[in-house]
Amino acid sequence: MSQTEKDIQCREIVTKAVCGRGRKFTQATHTITPSHSPTNILGCWIINHNYTATKEGDTVEVSGSYDINIWYSYNNNTQTQVATETVSYADQVPLTMMDKNYLDNGLQVDARATQQPTACEATISNSGHSVLVQVEREFLVEVIGETKVCVMVCPGGCDGLDDKEFTFDDDQDFEELDPDIVIDELD
């Protein structure tokens, strides 16, 4: 073994990394009852979207609310008005990728609306007294935690070193490695 190989050491670095990730697309129907029975729906839009996210077991719960505004005509299309209602929701986003080897020093949950709540369709209900609003929304969530990364270091510095100087006793053909193997626990 050469002196260069003896100088190489491994260090564990504690760093923040994405330890979990998930995505969920949701379609919901909300029933809004305006003060007058609508004749026609003239427009529908969503504003004031607010949300928070928390990790709950193997999922992330995204809780939020938004205002649905419906512009409608009534009294046989002789008058118009805007009805506004605040609706709340709680979406359970499953974590499709979750690394169980994070350190339990507190997790950070980030949620991003990849599709803000959007009114796709607003129709007058069969009773004629309320409006059914179909809404779509989508979230991408990430769980960020502390984890350990093992790196090789050269305590004496790396000046003048290149990859050709390193030889290891257990050289293997790395093309034969199975990329689907997951190591459950590092020692």
KEKOLZA-817125 format. One line per field, with one value per residue (C-alpha): x, y, z. Coordinates in pm, 1 decimal. Example, Ala and Ser with C-alpha at 12.3 -4.5 7.8 and 13.67 -1.06 7.14 Angstrom:
BEGIN
c1: (1230.0, 1367.0) .
c2: (-450.0, -106.0) .
c3: (780.0, 714.0) .
# end
This chain:
BEGIN
c1: (0.0, 141.4, 178.0, -98.1, -347.5, -258.8, -327.7, -682.9, -944.5, -1321.9, -1528.9, -1898.0, -2061.7, -2400.1, -2603.8, -2961.9, -3109.0, -3444.9, -3546.3, -3899.5, -4103.9, -4463.8, -4715.4, -5093.8, -5351.2, -5697.7, -6034.9, -6306.7, -6663.0, -6785.3, -7147.8, -7200.5, -7542.3, -7581.4, -7836.6, -8056.8, -8140.3, -7908.7, -8037.8, -7694.5, -7332.7, -7137.4, -6798.1, -6614.6, -6267.5, -6059.8, -5849.5, -5671.5, -5522.8, -5330.9, -5192.3, -4956.1, -4801.5, -4711.8, -4570.5, -4814.5, -4659.8, -4590.5, -4788.1, -4781.1, -5105.1, -5157.2, -5428.8, -5555.7, -5837.8, -5938.7, -6221.9, -6456.3, -6620.6, -6920.6, -7059.0, -7415.3, -7736.8, -8073.1, -8433.3, -8452.3, -8117.9, -8222.2, -7970.7, -7622.3, -7432.0, -7107.5, -7128.7, -6812.5, -6746.9, -6431.8, -6375.6, -6121.7, -5949.9, -5700.0, -5513.9, -5316.0, -5010.4, -4846.3, -4466.6, -4369.5, -4000.1, -3894.2, -3543.7, -3572.2, -3205.0, -3246.6, -3137.6, -3420.5, -3314.5, -3633.0, -3778.0, -3870.9, -4172.2, -4196.1, -4512.7, -4546.8, -4870.5, -4772.3, -5127.9, -5302.5, -5669.9, -5852.6, -6227.5, -6278.2, -6656.2, -6942.9, -7298.3, -7634.3, -7750.3, -8065.3, -8251.4, -8169.1, -8069.6, -7695.7, -7389.9, -7157.5, -6796.4, -6540.8, -6189.6, -5850.7, -5529.0, -5192.5, -4912.3, -4551.1, -4417.0, -4063.4, -3947.2, -3602.6, -3399.4, -3045.5, -2855.1, -2495.1, -2278.5, -1946.8, -1666.0, -1300.3, -1056.4, -685.6, -558.6, -231.6, -408.2, -486.6, -225.9, -85.5, -320.6, -523.7, -740.3, -463.6, -253.8, -511.0, -509.8, -718.6, -670.1, -1033.7, -1070.4, -1398.1, -1573.3, -1831.7, -2038.3, -2156.8, -2309.9, -2687.9, -2818.5, -3146.8, -2984.3, -3070.9, -2858.3, -3093.8, -2843.3, -2491.6, -2250.4) .
c2: (0.0, 337.7, 631.5, 813.3, 535.0, 539.5, 914.9, 870.9, 872.5, 875.1, 1135.5, 1145.1, 1477.3, 1561.7, 1755.4, 1839.9, 1643.3, 1556.5, 1240.8, 1210.5, 1323.6, 1293.5, 1443.2, 1447.0, 1575.6, 1637.8, 1707.6, 1835.2, 1959.7, 2238.3, 2343.2, 2719.3, 2858.6, 3222.6, 3455.4, 3435.1, 3137.4, 3173.8, 3190.1, 3174.1, 3144.8, 3436.1, 3355.7, 3168.6, 3224.3, 3128.5, 3371.0, 3394.5, 3045.5, 2970.5, 2637.2, 2467.1, 2120.4, 1877.6, 1524.2, 1264.6, 915.1, 813.2, 1104.8, 1482.9, 1660.0, 1980.5, 2189.7, 2509.1, 2729.6, 2950.5, 3182.2, 3081.2, 3374.3, 3311.4, 3584.2, 3493.4, 3639.8, 3597.2, 3710.5, 3587.8, 3745.3, 4096.1, 4133.3, 4010.0, 3949.0, 3788.2, 3516.2, 3448.7, 3153.7, 3034.8, 2659.2, 2452.0, 2129.2, 1874.3, 1663.6, 1357.4, 1337.4, 992.2, 988.9, 772.6, 810.6, 808.9, 742.9, 600.8, 676.2, 1041.4, 1173.0, 1259.0, 1620.7, 1773.6, 1756.6, 2038.9, 1990.4, 2192.2, 2193.3, 2363.5, 2403.2, 2283.7, 2366.2, 2637.1, 2563.3, 2626.8, 2632.8, 2399.9, 2417.6, 2586.1, 2458.9, 2526.8, 2229.0, 2032.7, 2206.2, 2544.2, 2701.7, 2628.5, 2614.5, 2312.4, 2418.1, 2162.8, 2248.4, 2096.0, 2138.3, 1962.2, 1962.7, 1849.3, 1787.5, 1729.5, 1619.8, 1757.7, 1608.0, 1566.0, 1264.2, 1144.7, 1135.5, 951.0, 1114.5, 1035.2, 1303.0, 1357.9, 1507.9, 1618.8, 1798.1, 1685.1, 1878.9, 1676.8, 1379.7, 1239.4, 929.4, 723.4, 722.1, 527.1, 149.8, -53.2, -415.4, -500.3, -358.5, -475.3, -432.9, -171.8, -229.7, -555.2, -375.5, -393.2, -30.9, -145.5, -262.6, -34.2, -40.2, -25.3, 78.4, 210.8, 119.8) .
c3: (0.0, -96.2, 140.3, -51.0, 22.7, 394.3, 408.5, 282.4, 555.8, 564.7, 741.5, 813.8, 735.0, 882.2, 627.9, 541.3, 254.2, 103.0, 290.6, 153.7, -143.2, -260.9, -502.9, -505.2, -753.1, -606.0, -761.8, -528.8, -565.8, -338.8, -296.8, -267.2, -179.4, -289.7, -131.6, -447.2, -667.6, -969.7, -1326.4, -1495.4, -1386.0, -1533.5, -1384.1, -1111.1, -967.5, -665.1, -459.2, -121.7, -117.1, 206.1, 327.7, 571.5, 572.1, 851.6, 848.4, 981.0, 975.9, 614.1, 472.0, 469.9, 549.2, 353.1, 520.0, 370.4, 258.5, -32.5, -130.3, -410.8, -587.5, -811.5, -1031.4, -1117.0, -1252.1, -1082.5, -1114.0, -1477.5, -1574.5, -1463.7, -1177.5, -1091.9, -775.2, -652.5, -388.7, -188.2, 38.0, 212.1, 193.5, 385.8, 288.0, 418.4, 159.6, 267.6, 38.4, 51.7, 58.5, -239.4, -156.1, 210.3, 340.9, 692.8, 775.1, 865.8, 1204.2, 1440.3, 1497.4, 1366.1, 1018.5, 784.7, 559.7, 238.8, 30.1, -306.1, -500.5, -848.2, -951.7, -752.4, -681.7, -1007.4, -1071.0, -1367.5, -1386.9, -1203.1, -1259.5, -1101.8, -894.6, -981.4, -696.9, -855.5, -523.7, -510.1, -734.2, -768.4, -822.5, -942.1, -823.2, -907.7, -707.4, -688.5, -432.7, -431.5, -80.9, 43.2, 385.9, 468.5, 749.7, 870.4, 741.5, 729.0, 418.4, 415.7, 217.1, 157.4, 271.7, 230.3, 559.1, 399.6, 115.1, -236.0, -433.4, -718.5, -673.7, -955.3, -986.9, -1149.2, -829.5, -629.0, -629.1, -390.4, -293.1, -354.7, -707.1, -857.4, -1183.8, -1085.8, -1399.7, -1238.6, -938.1, -899.5, -892.6, -733.7, -409.6, -119.9, 193.1, 492.3, 756.0, 743.3, 1022.4) .
# end
